[in-house]
Amino acid sequence: MAKAVHSMVRVQDERRSVAFYEKAFGLRVADRFAFEGFTLVYLRNPDADFELELTINHDRTEPYSLGDGYGHLAFVVEDLDAEHRRLEALGSTVTPIKQLAHGGQLLATFFFVQDPDGYKIEVLQRYGRYR
């Protein structure tokens, strides 16, 4: 059985991205590996083994094109309204809270926030299949 261990995004500014993910989601640096030409930074929090890998290409000066293939990362929280207010107060770009139903049943309550490089992150109320 395979186990998901990380998702990777390319970022321009290591400090800015590490600060965002720490303030927004409580992710801290678990490991950092500097190589010639690039650095890998692995972020995680105590609640999960799954990590976010930030790749910083040292010679990159232009913003990355996010393309149309990237979807989003997702985090669950206990109090969605409080997290929405907190992220908005941090100056983050957040969307309004929405609900998604399927077959007349509530499936999810969520909003999206963008990291400093424009990657979308879904924030879901802990509920049902989203634990």
N, CA, C and O atoms as CSV, one atom per row, in Angstrom:
chain,resi,resn,atom,element,x,y,z
A,1,MET,N,N,0.857,-1.183,0.000
A,1,MET,CA,C,0.000,0.000,0.000
A,1,MET,C,C,0.899,1.240,0.000
A,1,MET,O,O,1.784,1.371,0.846
A,2,ALA,N,N,0.673,2.129,-0.932
A,2,ALA,CA,C,1.440,3.373,-1.014
A,2,ALA,C,C,0.915,4.386,-0.002
A,2,ALA,O,O,-0.271,4.396,0.325
A,3,LYS,N,N,1.805,5.228,0.484
A,3,LYS,CA,C,1.451,6.268,1.437
A,3,LYS,C,C,1.907,7.607,0.874
A,3,LYS,O,O,3.076,7.752,0.516
A,4,ALA,N,N,1.014,8.589,0.787
A,4,ALA,CA,C,1.383,9.925,0.317
A,4,ALA,C,C,2.287,10.576,1.367
A,4,ALA,O,O,1.976,10.552,2.558
A,5,VAL,N,N,3.405,11.157,0.923
A,5,VAL,CA,C,4.353,11.739,1.874
A,5,VAL,C,C,4.575,13.234,1.701
A,5,VAL,O,O,4.858,13.924,2.680
A,6,HIS,N,N,4.454,13.760,0.466
A,6,HIS,CA,C,4.592,15.202,0.309
A,6,HIS,C,C,4.031,15.693,-1.011
A,6,HIS,O,O,3.795,14.926,-1.944
A,7,SER,N,N,3.830,16.990,-1.053
A,7,SER,CA,C,3.490,17.686,-2.285
A,7,SER,C,C,4.534,18.780,-2.443
A,7,SER,O,O,4.987,19.346,-1.448
A,8,MET,N,N,4.927,19.088,-3.684
A,8,MET,CA,C,5.988,20.066,-3.922
A,8,MET,C,C,5.470,21.233,-4.723
A,8,MET,O,O,4.698,21.070,-5.668
A,9,VAL,N,N,5.914,22.438,-4.324
A,9,VAL,CA,C,5.673,23.649,-5.098
A,9,VAL,C,C,6.993,24.399,-5.225
A,9,VAL,O,O,7.822,24.378,-4.315
A,10,ARG,N,N,7.176,25.060,-6.360
A,10,ARG,CA,C,8.358,25.895,-6.577
A,10,ARG,C,C,8.033,27.305,-6.123
A,10,ARG,O,O,6.999,27.863,-6.493
A,11,VAL,N,N,8.912,27.876,-5.325
A,11,VAL,CA,C,8.691,29.226,-4.793
A,11,VAL,C,C,9.912,30.091,-5.077
A,11,VAL,O,O,11.016,29.584,-5.273
A,12,GLN,N,N,9.701,31.394,-5.095
A,12,GLN,CA,C,10.800,32.315,-5.393
A,12,GLN,C,C,11.579,32.731,-4.161
A,12,GLN,O,O,12.806,32.825,-4.208
A,13,ASP,N,N,10.889,32.981,-3.062
A,13,ASP,CA,C,11.523,33.553,-1.880
A,13,ASP,C,C,11.312,32.620,-0.694
A,13,ASP,O,O,10.212,32.536,-0.149
A,14,GLU,N,N,12.362,31.925,-0.302
A,14,GLU,CA,C,12.265,30.931,0.773
A,14,GLU,C,C,11.726,31.534,2.064
A,14,GLU,O,O,10.787,30.995,2.650
A,15,ARG,N,N,12.300,32.635,2.511
A,15,ARG,CA,C,11.885,33.232,3.785
A,15,ARG,C,C,10.413,33.623,3.768
A,15,ARG,O,O,9.680,33.351,4.719
A,16,ARG,N,N,9.987,34.258,2.689
A,16,ARG,CA,C,8.601,34.712,2.566
A,16,ARG,C,C,7.644,33.518,2.585
A,16,ARG,O,O,6.605,33.571,3.244
A,17,SER,N,N,7.981,32.455,1.876
A,17,SER,CA,C,7.111,31.285,1.818
A,17,SER,C,C,7.086,30.524,3.139
A,17,SER,O,O,6.019,30.112,3.593
A,18,VAL,N,N,8.244,30.334,3.758
A,18,VAL,CA,C,8.294,29.651,5.053
A,18,VAL,C,C,7.473,30.434,6.083
A,18,VAL,O,O,6.727,29.840,6.861
A,19,ALA,N,N,7.608,31.756,6.091
A,19,ALA,CA,C,6.845,32.588,7.033
A,19,ALA,C,C,5.347,32.467,6.784
A,19,ALA,O,O,4.570,32.364,7.733
A,20,PHE,N,N,4.930,32.479,5.514
A,20,PHE,CA,C,3.509,32.354,5.201
A,20,PHE,C,C,2.961,31.030,5.717
A,20,PHE,O,O,1.958,31.024,6.431
A,21,TYR,N,N,3.586,29.919,5.378
A,21,TYR,CA,C,3.062,28.609,5.759
A,21,TYR,C,C,3.106,28.390,7.269
A,21,TYR,O,O,2.277,27.658,7.810
A,22,GLU,N,N,4.055,29.010,7.950
A,22,GLU,CA,C,4.087,28.907,9.414
A,22,GLU,C,C,2.937,29.703,10.019
A,22,GLU,O,O,2.202,29.191,10.863
A,23,LYS,N,N,2.780,30.954,9.590
A,23,LYS,CA,C,1.713,31.798,10.143
A,23,LYS,C,C,0.335,31.295,9.754
A,23,LYS,O,O,-0.580,31.295,10.577
A,24,ALA,N,N,0.176,30.868,8.513
A,24,ALA,CA,C,-1.143,30.463,8.028
A,24,ALA,C,C,-1.565,29.091,8.524
A,24,ALA,O,O,-2.729,28.900,8.875
A,25,PHE,N,N,-0.644,28.123,8.563
A,25,PHE,CA,C,-1.029,26.733,8.833
A,25,PHE,C,C,-0.199,26.030,9.899
A,25,PHE,O,O,-0.370,24.831,10.117
A,26,GLY,N,N,0.690,26.747,10.561
A,26,GLY,CA,C,1.483,26.137,11.623
A,26,GLY,C,C,2.526,25.161,11.130
A,26,GLY,O,O,3.023,24.345,11.907
A,27,LEU,N,N,2.876,25.226,9.834
A,27,LEU,CA,C,3.920,24.347,9.304
A,27,LEU,C,C,5.279,24.911,9.664
A,27,LEU,O,O,5.522,26.111,9.544
A,28,ARG,N,N,6.157,24.034,10.106
A,28,ARG,CA,C,7.518,24.443,10.461
A,28,ARG,C,C,8.514,23.648,9.621
A,28,ARG,O,O,8.195,22.589,9.082
A,29,VAL,N,N,9.707,24.178,9.526
A,29,VAL,CA,C,10.748,23.502,8.753
A,29,VAL,C,C,11.130,22.207,9.458
A,29,VAL,O,O,11.564,22.225,10.610
A,30,ALA,N,N,10.968,21.088,8.767
A,30,ALA,CA,C,11.364,19.783,9.286
A,30,ALA,C,C,12.772,19.443,8.808
A,30,ALA,O,O,13.554,18.845,9.548
A,31,ASP,N,N,13.092,19.820,7.581
A,31,ASP,CA,C,14.421,19.606,7.007
A,31,ASP,C,C,14.669,20.658,5.942
A,31,ASP,O,O,13.746,21.189,5.324
A,32,ARG,N,N,15.948,20.937,5.751
A,32,ARG,CA,C,16.356,21.878,4.705
A,32,ARG,C,C,17.641,21.353,4.098
A,32,ARG,O,O,18.607,21.072,4.807
A,33,PHE,N,N,17.646,21.222,2.769
A,33,PHE,CA,C,18.802,20.691,2.072
A,33,PHE,C,C,19.211,21.658,0.963
A,33,PHE,O,O,18.483,21.840,-0.013
A,34,ALA,N,N,20.377,22.274,1.122
A,34,ALA,CA,C,20.890,23.194,0.103
A,34,ALA,C,C,21.802,22.426,-0.844
A,34,ALA,O,O,22.711,21.717,-0.412
A,35,PHE,N,N,21.551,22.574,-2.118
A,35,PHE,CA,C,22.358,21.968,-3.167
A,35,PHE,C,C,22.890,23.090,-4.058
A,35,PHE,O,O,22.461,24.238,-3.949
A,36,GLU,N,N,23.808,22.752,-4.920
A,36,GLU,CA,C,24.273,23.726,-5.899
A,36,GLU,C,C,23.130,23.980,-6.884
A,36,GLU,O,O,22.730,23.077,-7.620
A,37,GLY,N,N,22.619,25.174,-6.896
A,37,GLY,CA,C,21.565,25.537,-7.834
A,37,GLY,C,C,20.152,25.511,-7.288
A,37,GLY,O,O,19.270,26.157,-7.855
A,38,PHE,N,N,19.903,24.779,-6.195
A,38,PHE,CA,C,18.548,24.750,-5.634
A,38,PHE,C,C,18.584,24.338,-4.169
A,38,PHE,O,O,19.569,23.775,-3.691
A,39,THR,N,N,17.497,24.627,-3.468
A,39,THR,CA,C,17.329,24.244,-2.065
A,39,THR,C,C,15.969,23.587,-1.914
A,39,THR,O,O,14.984,24.030,-2.504
A,40,LEU,N,N,15.922,22.519,-1.115
A,40,LEU,CA,C,14.669,21.851,-0.776
A,40,LEU,C,C,14.365,22.115,0.698
A,40,LEU,O,O,15.219,21.909,1.559
A,41,VAL,N,N,13.153,22.569,0.980
A,41,VAL,CA,C,12.715,22.822,2.347
A,41,VAL,C,C,11.444,22.013,2.572
A,41,VAL,O,O,10.472,22.154,1.829
A,42,TYR,N,N,11.453,21.161,3.602
A,42,TYR,CA,C,10.296,20.334,3.928
A,42,TYR,C,C,9.598,20.918,5.145
A,42,TYR,O,O,10.210,21.117,6.195
A,43,LEU,N,N,8.302,21.191,4.988
A,43,LEU,CA,C,7.493,21.776,6.062
A,43,LEU,C,C,6.469,20.757,6.535
A,43,LEU,O,O,5.922,19.993,5.740
A,44,ARG,N,N,6.216,20.757,7.849
A,44,ARG,CA,C,5.174,19.884,8.405
A,44,ARG,C,C,4.698,20.454,9.729
A,44,ARG,O,O,5.313,21.358,10.294
A,45,ASN,N,N,3.593,19.908,10.209
A,45,ASN,CA,C,3.136,20.263,11.557
A,45,ASN,C,C,2.983,18.980,12.364
A,45,ASN,O,O,3.008,17.887,11.798
A,46,PRO,N,N,2.824,19.102,13.680
A,46,PRO,CA,C,2.782,17.906,14.522
A,46,PRO,C,C,1.568,17.008,14.288
A,46,PRO,O,O,1.565,15.856,14.722
A,47,ASP,N,N,0.536,17.518,13.607
A,47,ASP,CA,C,-0.689,16.747,13.430
A,47,ASP,C,C,-0.632,15.745,12.289
A,47,ASP,O,O,-1.514,14.893,12.183
A,48,ALA,N,N,0.394,15.822,11.421
A,48,ALA,CA,C,0.414,14.943,10.247
A,48,ALA,C,C,1.842,14.659,9.803
A,48,ALA,O,O,2.749,15.457,10.038
A,49,ASP,N,N,2.026,13.519,9.162
A,49,ASP,CA,C,3.318,13.172,8.581
A,49,ASP,C,C,3.494,13.775,7.196
A,49,ASP,O,O,4.620,13.936,6.727
A,50,PHE,N,N,2.389,14.110,6.539
A,50,PHE,CA,C,2.446,14.658,5.186
A,50,PHE,C,C,3.176,15.988,5.205
A,50,PHE,O,O,2.940,16.824,6.077
A,51,GLU,N,N,4.069,16.182,4.235
A,51,GLU,CA,C,4.883,17.398,4.196
A,51,GLU,C,C,4.633,18.195,2.924
A,51,GLU,O,O,4.192,17.664,1.904
A,52,LEU,N,N,4.926,19.478,3.018
A,52,LEU,CA,C,4.957,20.350,1.855
A,52,LEU,C,C,6.423,20.604,1.541
A,52,LEU,O,O,7.165,21.110,2.383
A,53,GLU,N,N,6.839,20.254,0.333
A,53,GLU,CA,C,8.217,20.485,-0.098
A,53,GLU,C,C,8.257,21.772,-0.907
A,53,GLU,O,O,7.592,21.889,-1.936
A,54,LEU,N,N,9.043,22.736,-0.437
A,54,LEU,CA,C,9.291,23.959,-1.186
A,54,LEU,C,C,10.594,23.779,-1.948
A,54,LEU,O,O,11.613,23.421,-1.357
A,55,THR,N,N,10.573,24.020,-3.243
A,55,THR,CA,C,11.791,23.974,-4.052
A,55,THR,C,C,12.126,25.393,-4.454
A,55,THR,O,O,11.308,26.091,-5.053
A,56,ILE,N,N,13.341,25.818,-4.119
A,56,ILE,CA,C,13.810,27.154,-4.444
A,56,ILE,C,C,14.962,27.007,-5.428
A,56,ILE,O,O,16.049,26.564,-5.056
A,57,ASN,N,N,14.726,27.377,-6.684
A,57,ASN,CA,C,15.780,27.360,-7.696
A,57,ASN,C,C,16.545,28.676,-7.595
A,57,ASN,O,O,15.981,29.748,-7.816
A,58,HIS,N,N,17.815,28.590,-7.265
A,58,HIS,CA,C,18.606,29.784,-6.941
A,58,HIS,C,C,18.695,30.799,-8.060
A,58,HIS,O,O,18.770,31.997,-7.787
A,59,ASP,N,N,18.689,30.369,-9.303
A,59,ASP,CA,C,18.856,31.314,-10.407
A,59,ASP,C,C,17.529,31.854,-10.936
A,59,ASP,O,O,17.526,32.596,-11.919
A,60,ARG,N,N,16.431,31.512,-10.328
A,60,ARG,CA,C,15.114,31.941,-10.807
A,60,ARG,C,C,14.827,33.370,-10.361
A,60,ARG,O,O,14.875,33.677,-9.170
A,61,THR,N,N,14.531,34.230,-11.310
A,61,THR,CA,C,14.201,35.622,-10.978
A,61,THR,C,C,12.765,35.973,-11.348
A,61,THR,O,O,12.187,36.898,-10.778
A,62,GLU,N,N,12.188,35.245,-12.296
A,62,GLU,CA,C,10.822,35.520,-12.745
A,62,GLU,C,C,9.822,34.657,-11.966
A,62,GLU,O,O,10.142,33.529,-11.592
A,63,PRO,N,N,8.619,35.178,-11.722
A,63,PRO,CA,C,7.589,34.349,-11.080
A,63,PRO,C,C,7.290,33.114,-11.926
A,63,PRO,O,O,7.397,33.147,-13.152
A,64,TYR,N,N,6.918,32.035,-11.262
A,64,TYR,CA,C,6.548,30.812,-11.959
A,64,TYR,C,C,5.167,30.960,-12.569
A,64,TYR,O,O,4.296,31.626,-12.010
A,65,SER,N,N,4.980,30.339,-13.710
A,65,SER,CA,C,3.657,30.242,-14.311
A,65,SER,C,C,2.964,29.062,-13.647
A,65,SER,O,O,3.447,27.933,-13.726
A,66,LEU,N,N,1.844,29.312,-12.998
A,66,LEU,CA,C,1.158,28.238,-12.290
A,66,LEU,C,C,0.440,27.302,-13.248
A,66,LEU,O,O,0.064,26.193,-12.866
A,67,GLY,N,N,0.249,27.729,-14.471
A,67,GLY,CA,C,-0.355,26.856,-15.468
A,67,GLY,C,C,-1.797,26.511,-15.153
A,67,GLY,O,O,-2.394,27.073,-14.234
A,68,ASP,N,N,-2.348,25.594,-15.911
A,68,ASP,CA,C,-3.726,25.192,-15.667
A,68,ASP,C,C,-3.812,23.763,-15.136
A,68,ASP,O,O,-4.901,23.194,-15.068
A,69,GLY,N,N,-2.687,23.187,-14.764
A,69,GLY,CA,C,-2.678,21.825,-14.242
A,69,GLY,C,C,-2.693,21.761,-12.732
A,69,GLY,O,O,-3.182,20.787,-12.161
A,70,TYR,N,N,-2.163,22.790,-12.067
A,70,TYR,CA,C,-2.129,22.794,-10.611
A,70,TYR,C,C,-3.532,23.010,-10.073
A,70,TYR,O,O,-4.264,23.861,-10.578
A,71,GLY,N,N,-3.911,22.260,-9.066
A,71,GLY,CA,C,-5.211,22.429,-8.428
A,71,GLY,C,C,-5.074,23.202,-7.137
A,71,GLY,O,O,-5.231,24.423,-7.122
A,72,HIS,N,N,-4.781,22.499,-6.048
A,72,HIS,CA,C,-4.622,23.167,-4.762
A,72,HIS,C,C,-4.127,22.171,-3.713
A,72,HIS,O,O,-4.215,20.956,-3.886
A,73,LEU,N,N,-3.608,22.725,-2.629
A,73,LEU,CA,C,-3.362,21.972,-1.403
A,73,LEU,C,C,-4.610,22.147,-0.553
A,73,LEU,O,O,-5.396,23.061,-0.802
A,74,ALA,N,N,-4.810,21.299,0.439
A,74,ALA,CA,C,-5.977,21.435,1.308
A,74,ALA,C,C,-5.597,21.154,2.754
A,74,ALA,O,O,-4.828,20.239,3.048
A,75,PHE,N,N,-6.156,21.963,3.652
A,75,PHE,CA,C,-5.990,21.806,5.095
A,75,PHE,C,C,-7.370,21.806,5.738
A,75,PHE,O,O,-8.268,22.511,5.277
A,76,VAL,N,N,-7.548,21.025,6.797
A,76,VAL,CA,C,-8.784,21.074,7.575
A,76,VAL,C,C,-8.515,21.812,8.874
A,76,VAL,O,O,-7.412,21.760,9.418
A,77,VAL,N,N,-9.550,22.508,9.369
A,77,VAL,CA,C,-9.444,23.270,10.612
A,77,VAL,C,C,-10.696,23.035,11.455
A,77,VAL,O,O,-11.733,22.619,10.939
A,78,GLU,N,N,-10.590,23.300,12.731
A,78,GLU,CA,C,-11.718,23.123,13.651
A,78,GLU,C,C,-12.731,24.255,13.543
A,78,GLU,O,O,-13.933,24.015,13.660
A,79,ASP,N,N,-12.268,25.490,13.321
A,79,ASP,CA,C,-13.157,26.657,13.295
A,79,ASP,C,C,-12.879,27.453,12.029
A,79,ASP,O,O,-12.002,28.317,12.007
A,80,LEU,N,N,-13.624,27.160,10.988
A,80,LEU,CA,C,-13.390,27.764,9.676
A,80,LEU,C,C,-13.566,29.281,9.704
A,80,LEU,O,O,-12.765,30.007,9.115
A,81,ASP,N,N,-14.596,29.760,10.375
A,81,ASP,CA,C,-14.829,31.209,10.438
A,81,ASP,C,C,-13.658,31.928,11.095
A,81,ASP,O,O,-13.218,32.972,10.613
A,82,ALA,N,N,-13.154,31.373,12.196
A,82,ALA,CA,C,-12.021,31.993,12.895
A,82,ALA,C,C,-10.769,31.991,12.018
A,82,ALA,O,O,-10.031,32.976,11.992
A,83,GLU,N,N,-10.528,30.901,11.306
A,83,GLU,CA,C,-9.358,30.842,10.425
A,83,GLU,C,C,-9.491,31.822,9.268
A,83,GLU,O,O,-8.501,32.429,8.859
A,84,HIS,N,N,-10.674,31.982,8.745
A,84,HIS,CA,C,-10.913,32.942,7.665
A,84,HIS,C,C,-10.567,34.351,8.155
A,84,HIS,O,O,-9.857,35.093,7.475
A,85,ARG,N,N,-11.071,34.713,9.337
A,85,ARG,CA,C,-10.786,36.046,9.904
A,85,ARG,C,C,-9.283,36.211,10.174
A,85,ARG,O,O,-8.714,37.265,9.891
A,86,ARG,N,N,-8.645,35.171,10.719
A,86,ARG,CA,C,-7.225,35.248,11.061
A,86,ARG,C,C,-6.365,35.435,9.816
A,86,ARG,O,O,-5.472,36.281,9.806
A,87,LEU,N,N,-6.624,34.656,8.768
A,87,LEU,CA,C,-5.836,34.766,7.536
A,87,LEU,C,C,-6.078,36.100,6.849
A,87,LEU,O,O,-5.156,36.688,6.284
A,88,GLU,N,N,-7.300,36.571,6.894
A,88,GLU,CA,C,-7.604,37.889,6.325
A,88,GLU,C,C,-6.852,38.983,7.085
A,88,GLU,O,O,-6.328,39.916,6.477
A,89,ALA,N,N,-6.800,38.866,8.417
A,89,ALA,CA,C,-6.084,39.843,9.247
A,89,ALA,C,C,-4.582,39.828,8.972
A,89,ALA,O,O,-3.909,40.845,9.140
A,90,LEU,N,N,-4.050,38.669,8.548
A,90,LEU,CA,C,-2.632,38.580,8.184
A,90,LEU,C,C,-2.349,39.250,6.841
A,90,LEU,O,O,-1.192,39.374,6.440
A,91,GLY,N,N,-3.411,39.685,6.141
A,91,GLY,CA,C,-3.237,40.319,4.839
A,91,GLY,C,C,-3.269,39.351,3.677
A,91,GLY,O,O,-2.949,39.728,2.550
A,92,SER,N,N,-3.649,38.105,3.930
A,92,SER,CA,C,-3.713,37.106,2.872
A,92,SER,C,C,-4.929,37.342,1.978
A,92,SER,O,O,-5.937,37.897,2.416
A,93,THR,N,N,-4.820,36.916,0.733
A,93,THR,CA,C,-5.937,36.970,-0.198
A,93,THR,C,C,-6.809,35.747,0.039
A,93,THR,O,O,-6.390,34.620,-0.225
A,94,VAL,N,N,-8.034,35.969,0.542
A,94,VAL,CA,C,-8.952,34.872,0.836
A,94,VAL,C,C,-10.255,35.071,0.061
A,94,VAL,O,O,-10.675,36.197,-0.204
A,95,THR,N,N,-10.882,33.949,-0.294
A,95,THR,CA,C,-12.182,33.999,-0.955
A,95,THR,C,C,-13.275,33.906,0.105
A,95,THR,O,O,-12.994,33.537,1.245
A,96,PRO,N,N,-14.499,34.229,-0.248
A,96,PRO,CA,C,-15.604,34.037,0.701
A,96,PRO,C,C,-15.781,32.558,1.044
A,96,PRO,O,O,-15.415,31.682,0.262
A,97,ILE,N,N,-16.338,32.296,2.204
A,97,ILE,CA,C,-16.647,30.928,2.616
A,97,ILE,C,C,-17.818,30.428,1.782
A,97,ILE,O,O,-18.810,31.132,1.589
A,98,LYS,N,N,-17.682,29.190,1.289
A,98,LYS,CA,C,-18.724,28.573,0.465
A,98,LYS,C,C,-19.059,27.198,1.011
A,98,LYS,O,O,-18.309,26.615,1.795
A,99,GLN,N,N,-20.214,26.691,0.572
A,99,GLN,CA,C,-20.610,25.330,0.914
A,99,GLN,C,C,-20.833,24.544,-0.365
A,99,GLN,O,O,-21.259,25.091,-1.382
A,100,LEU,N,N,-20.539,23.254,-0.300
A,100,LEU,CA,C,-20.729,22.346,-1.418
A,100,LEU,C,C,-21.593,21.188,-0.933
A,100,LEU,O,O,-21.271,20.520,0.050
A,101,ALA,N,N,-22.693,20.965,-1.644
A,101,ALA,CA,C,-23.589,19.860,-1.288
A,101,ALA,C,C,-23.604,18.851,-2.427
A,101,ALA,O,O,-23.343,19.190,-3.581
A,102,HIS,N,N,-23.912,17.606,-2.083
A,102,HIS,CA,C,-24.033,16.539,-3.078
A,102,HIS,C,C,-25.202,15.662,-2.656
A,102,HIS,O,O,-25.239,15.152,-1.537
A,103,GLY,N,N,-26.148,15.494,-3.556
A,103,GLY,CA,C,-27.314,14.679,-3.229
A,103,GLY,C,C,-28.105,15.223,-2.058
A,103,GLY,O,O,-28.677,14.457,-1.283
A,104,GLY,N,N,-28.143,16.541,-1.923
A,104,GLY,CA,C,-28.888,17.164,-0.836
A,104,GLY,C,C,-28.175,17.145,0.504
A,104,GLY,O,O,-28.725,17.629,1.493
A,105,GLN,N,N,-26.970,16.602,0.565
A,105,GLN,CA,C,-26.203,16.525,1.816
A,105,GLN,C,C,-25.006,17.468,1.743
A,105,GLN,O,O,-24.355,17.591,0.705
A,106,LEU,N,N,-24.732,18.124,2.857
A,106,LEU,CA,C,-23.558,18.989,2.926
A,106,LEU,C,C,-22.297,18.139,2.791
A,106,LEU,O,O,-22.085,17.202,3.561
A,107,LEU,N,N,-21.471,18.470,1.817
A,107,LEU,CA,C,-20.210,17.760,1.620
A,107,LEU,C,C,-19.065,18.533,2.263
A,107,LEU,O,O,-18.218,17.951,2.940
A,108,ALA,N,N,-19.043,19.851,2.049
A,108,ALA,CA,C,-17.910,20.631,2.547
A,108,ALA,C,C,-18.277,22.098,2.723
A,108,ALA,O,O,-19.117,22.641,2.005
A,109,THR,N,N,-17.620,22.728,3.703
A,109,THR,CA,C,-17.653,24.175,3.899
A,109,THR,C,C,-16.201,24.604,3.826
A,109,THR,O,O,-15.353,24.030,4.508
A,110,PHE,N,N,-15.896,25.619,2.997
A,110,PHE,CA,C,-14.496,25.911,2.688
A,110,PHE,C,C,-14.300,27.325,2.157
A,110,PHE,O,O,-15.253,28.027,1.819
A,111,PHE,N,N,-13.024,27.719,2.096
A,111,PHE,CA,C,-12.595,28.911,1.372
A,111,PHE,C,C,-11.201,28.634,0.831
A,111,PHE,O,O,-10.570,27.639,1.185
A,112,PHE,N,N,-10.732,29.525,-0.031
A,112,PHE,CA,C,-9.379,29.416,-0.567
A,112,PHE,C,C,-8.561,30.624,-0.135
A,112,PHE,O,O,-9.080,31.730,0.016
A,113,VAL,N,N,-7.277,30.386,0.057
A,113,VAL,CA,C,-6.307,31.440,0.341
A,113,VAL,C,C,-5.146,31.226,-0.622
A,113,VAL,O,O,-4.891,30.102,-1.055
A,114,GLN,N,N,-4.441,32.309,-0.957
A,114,GLN,CA,C,-3.278,32.187,-1.838
A,114,GLN,C,C,-2.001,32.421,-1.053
A,114,GLN,O,O,-1.937,33.293,-0.186
A,115,ASP,N,N,-0.970,31.615,-1.375
A,115,ASP,CA,C,0.338,31.840,-0.754
A,115,ASP,C,C,1.051,32.963,-1.508
A,115,ASP,O,O,0.515,33.474,-2.492
A,116,PRO,N,N,2.253,33.358,-1.066
A,116,PRO,CA,C,2.942,34.487,-1.708
A,116,PRO,C,C,3.238,34.299,-3.194
A,116,PRO,O,O,3.419,35.283,-3.911
A,117,ASP,N,N,3.292,33.047,-3.671
A,117,ASP,CA,C,3.558,32.804,-5.085
A,117,ASP,C,C,2.283,32.594,-5.894
A,117,ASP,O,O,2.350,32.337,-7.095
A,118,GLY,N,N,1.123,32.702,-5.248
A,118,GLY,CA,C,-0.145,32.575,-5.946
A,118,GLY,C,C,-0.757,31.186,-5.938
A,118,GLY,O,O,-1.801,30.972,-6.554
A,119,TYR,N,N,-0.123,30.231,-5.248
A,119,TYR,CA,C,-0.696,28.888,-5.166
A,119,TYR,C,C,-1.969,28.913,-4.331
A,119,TYR,O,O,-2.003,29.524,-3.263
A,120,LYS,N,N,-3.015,28.249,-4.816
A,120,LYS,CA,C,-4.274,28.180,-4.096
A,120,LYS,C,C,-4.206,27.096,-3.028
A,120,LYS,O,O,-3.654,26.017,-3.242
A,121,ILE,N,N,-4.782,27.415,-1.873
A,121,ILE,CA,C,-4.846,26.480,-0.758
A,121,ILE,C,C,-6.283,26.469,-0.263
A,121,ILE,O,O,-6.839,27.509,0.089
A,122,GLU,N,N,-6.879,25.284,-0.238
A,122,GLU,CA,C,-8.245,25.150,0.251
A,122,GLU,C,C,-8.203,24.932,1.758
A,122,GLU,O,O,-7.416,24.129,2.258
A,123,VAL,N,N,-9.056,25.653,2.473
A,123,VAL,CA,C,-9.182,25.495,3.920
A,123,VAL,C,C,-10.603,25.015,4.175
A,123,VAL,O,O,-11.571,25.712,3.873
A,124,LEU,N,N,-10.714,23.801,4.741
A,124,LEU,CA,C,-11.999,23.145,4.943
A,124,LEU,C,C,-12.347,23.041,6.418
A,124,LEU,O,O,-11.475,22.834,7.261
A,125,GLN,N,N,-13.633,23.187,6.721
A,125,GLN,CA,C,-14.117,22.890,8.060
A,125,GLN,C,C,-13.984,21.393,8.274
A,125,GLN,O,O,-14.391,20.609,7.417
A,126,ARG,N,N,-13.419,20.984,9.409
A,126,ARG,CA,C,-13.326,19.558,9.729
A,126,ARG,C,C,-14.746,19.011,9.840
A,126,ARG,O,O,-15.514,19.412,10.714
A,127,TYR,N,N,-15.078,18.098,8.948
A,127,TYR,CA,C,-16.444,17.587,8.892
A,127,TYR,C,C,-16.486,16.406,7.928
A,127,TYR,O,O,-15.817,16.421,6.895
A,128,GLY,N,N,-17.264,15.392,8.261
A,128,GLY,CA,C,-17.483,14.277,7.349
A,128,GLY,C,C,-16.189,13.616,6.916
A,128,GLY,O,O,-15.414,13.144,7.748
A,129,ARG,N,N,-15.953,13.584,5.594
A,129,ARG,CA,C,-14.762,12.905,5.070
A,129,ARG,C,C,-13.495,13.734,5.244
A,129,ARG,O,O,-12.390,13.228,5.047
A,130,TYR,N,N,-13.648,14.996,5.608
A,130,TYR,CA,C,-12.483,15.884,5.763
A,130,TYR,C,C,-12.122,15.956,7.241
A,130,TYR,O,O,-12.626,16.795,7.987
A,131,ARG,N,N,-11.236,15.053,7.638
A,131,ARG,CA,C,-10.844,14.959,9.057
A,131,ARG,C,C,-9.420,15.361,9.201
A,131,ARG,O,O,-8.886,15.356,10.310
